[in-house]
């Protein structure tokens, strides 16, 4: 039997131990998946692109018609305390320990009803975990991915706790011994199970449009900034399946992967079959952005 670690968390206004945190079985997040979440990376004790994560949390909550339960300053206060509490509870050096802050807000507790009930008090849960970096050998060799049809719903822009579609998509790659599942809708690239996907061709980085079919990762803006700083052309548009397989380079981005090269897709080499020069430049820029952001 797996036991929860003795780590700090925040639940509905109280800081407590993870194993002691309890919610009602009638919470709509548990019964209906009626909630949203965010994952904020922390480097050197500092939340990375905190404002952008809070903006996306606000957008997701607005889509679900849930009032944001905390102000921007209150979110920062809660997260800052959890970052410090996590370091103390694990005996880690705050400045040398990377973390992942998980935030979840649900509509609250009520008798089961599909309609968006009004007047409920949202359930607010926040915890911190250790950041698990991409293994060095995977960085050097690049990742293997597989493809699948995007069978999820058409509101992928909401960072919803209803993640069964992502669970199925990720299991496709697990069963194939691959890292990620790159998905296509009507013959065009959408995203991966838990990552955004970037296609590099003739020196240009291309991604799917910002619309309801893709969860706009926080790295969307960051990749665009890194491209601009490095003089790399950047474009968002519909990308066909044929273009993906004809790419010079293929990249994944997410909070945990940062930016990662894909070197095999459905068993075929991507480009030269090794991490390419655009990846190398973007990854280096990403590391510089982390260093800059970790300064108090």
Order of alpha helices (4+ residues) and beta strands (2+ residues): beta-beta-alpha-beta-beta-alpha-alpha-beta-beta-alpha-beta-alpha-beta-beta-beta-beta-alpha-beta-alpha-beta-beta-beta-alpha
